[in-house]
């Protein structure tokens, strides 16, 4: 499971932009751990990235 800073580096997005996107109901699925930390499963991130590809 990836930490949020790792995800942000990979998708090249600021934390603020990421949370704006999440507020619009977009973005990869997040998992909240019992300690409140957020994680993203690698498979969820890859699936989301695949869904963002534009076919030409």
C-alpha positions in Angstrom: 0.0 0.0 0.0 1.3 3.4 -1.0 1.4 6.5 1.2 -0.2 9.6 -0.1 3.1 11.4 -0.8 4.2 8.5 -2.9 1.0 8.6 -4.9 1.3 12.4 -5.3 4.8 12.0 -6.7 3.8 9.3 -9.1 0.8 11.2 -10.5 2.7 14.5 -10.3 0.0 16.4 -8.5 -0.1 18.6 -5.4 -1.9 17.6 -2.3 -4.4 20.5 -2.7 -5.1 19.5 -6.3 -5.5 15.8 -5.3 -8.1 16.7 -2.6 -10.0 19.0 -5.0 -10.2 16.1 -7.4 -11.4 13.8 -4.6 -14.0 16.3 -3.6 -15.4 16.0 -7.2 -15.7 12.3 -6.7 -12.6 11.5 -8.8 -9.3 9.9 -8.1 -8.1 6.5 -6.9 -9.8 4.7 -4.1 -8.3 5.6 -0.7 -8.1 3.3 2.4 -8.1 4.9 5.8 -6.1 3.0 8.4 -7.2 2.8 12.0 -4.6 5.4 12.9 -6.1 7.8 10.4 -3.4 7.6 7.8 -4.4 7.3 4.1 -3.1 4.6 1.8 -3.8 3.7 -1.8 -3.4 0.1 -3.0 -1.1 -0.3 -5.9 -3.8 -2.1 -7.9 -6.3 0.7 -7.2 -3.9 3.3 -8.4 -3.0 1.3 -11.5 -6.7 0.8 -12.4 -7.4 4.5 -11.9 -4.4 5.5 -14.1 -5.6 3.1 -16.8 -9.1 4.6 -16.7 -7.5 8.1 -17.2 -5.8 7.2 -20.5 -7.3 9.0 -23.5 -7.7 6.8 -26.6 -6.8 8.6 -29.8 
